[in-house]
Amino acid sequence: MSAVVSRILRGQLVGNALSLYAVQGLNYLMPLLMLPFLLRVLSASGYGSIMFAQSLLGYAGIVTDFGFNLTAARDISVARDDPERVARVYWTTMAAKSLLFLVSGLVVGMVVFLTPGFRADWPIFAASGLIVVGNVLFPQWYFQGLERLKEVALSQAVAKCLVAAAAIALVRSPHDVVLAALILSSPQLIGALAALCLGKRLAPARFYRPGLKDIREALGGSWHMFAAGVSTSLYMYTNTFLLGLMCGEQQVGLYSLANKVVGFVQGLAGPVTQAVFPRASLLFDQRKDQAWNLLRRMAWVLLPVLGLAALLLAALAPQVIAVLGGASYVAAVSVLRILAPVPLLVTVATILAQTVMVNLGLTAQLSRIYAVVGVLNLLVLPVLVHQFAADGAAWSLLFAEALGPILMLRVLRQHRDALGLPGAR
């Protein structure tokens, strides 16, 4: 590997990853302390009602994000030495996200109030809306593009500690489900406030007033990633949502517990992929050979670790569920075993999709892949849920997460020569 790449790996890139891992300990510890408490206090159905509401708000989150978490981070990374361009990307993105927030919030509000079953639980849906508010106010994509991930990690750690403390201190019975929803939905919003209190800037020093043309261009540039996000929602959120509609909140609670555990394991890869993405964007723009070397090293580090984690998760599923949820959640053991390979599959997909295909301009192909995966999941999901309830939702998710990387590899092989991919003739 060249001396340039060696210096990258020894410098800011590794510093960002290590700082994220250092704080990730708190990010893991706090939810792990909070989750068993909430599962027991709220019961499977109470916890499931919150996860059901959050699944609906997840659609609003995808609309509000509109793919900017990747496209804006990439654009800021490439323009990092040009303050005017950075300001233009930042303020245009924030304006677009704010408009999308208003539209998506109005639509979700209408859905809740026009659906009798949802209207009875409107306070839970309203409290869960803080997820979308935090998504708008905390510009993680901006910090990621500038490789200021240490600041993100610090603010997130403070937020997780405050959220866990508030949940344990204030949630005392199943009647506190709305309060619990409010607390569980607030980490990003609290993270933004924590960053401000710590003296961190959430915006560039320069201001740019975006016009409608700027916003239209930004939306157009992120359209394919938005389409991909909509497609992924067909299994990320729809599995939880449809499971709740068909089988009730208790099954959602079982599925969500297993999915939460899988999310903890999947988080092992988060600091590395977050740290590598902006640097890979810069290298793919300037030195592709160094970008490929960087990605190979990342894969050799992450994939064996996550493969071993999947095996351990499947083997120790009964013990994990017993510790986190207790005897009333024993049915979640089979769900967790089905989902055990998901962290490995998601990490492979993240490397191929976000780090490779986005930076090589294959966003249109990527959005089509997610559309195919999402539609196929939507076709098999009702059948599997009807037959196997929470287990069926888990099998459907596993199918979707496995199919995605297969289709991505197929597209990359088809474009190998044109893009100068490794192994091209």
Summary of the structure (lengths in Angstrom):
residues: 425
radius of gyration: 21.0
end to end distance: 21.4
largest distance: 64.9
contacts: 1545
relative contact order: 0.13
helix: 85%
strand: 0%
